[in-house]
Amino acid sequence: MPLPKQRHTKSRRNRRRSHLALKVLNLSKCPKCGQAILPHQACKNCGVYNGREVIDVLKKLTKREQKKRKKELQEQEEQAKTEKPLSAEDLSKK
């Protein structure tokens, strides 16, 4: 195995490592369930992408788990529908 002839400087090492920093993820909300998802990815919670269901998330669950999951999804959808965005008037009423 070859050995380096000379030691690399700290600046050279740091320049190499400058691209290893963690980057902030761009997360958006799923329009159906409100979960945080990566862009251009199907929602892992409800299986919806671009307004239609592409993954059946209930398929691999047992019957009892399916009922529980359906109930949770319905509650999340109801919450998403009932939440209305605050207008400028509502924000100024503090």
Steps between C-alpha positions, in 0.01 A plus 500: 500500500650837401583761757480877447837670455389821668241601751192689375453841656205593722364736238507231234323259733238762590438589134434134428257477794312819410246300297426253780280739699136404555249688290154613606223286353219666306193342654147574389162394636297220350177654365292205624630417849729794584811293571842645412629340178794540267421664166429264208440209741182311584372556853601209722204563730211494251664390170387804296709662229387781271141480621444127455572191706799313358590281801251288693633548853230279653580196286775352718322555833285252688123553512509656848786732404315597178192612694714699742699660217186591301356670805822699553508608134138615513569705814805660337298589189225656713756705692659619176160606365392682818825695537454827321794734441506813711433823320673830573200609710514189716873545561457862607228420760747388770 
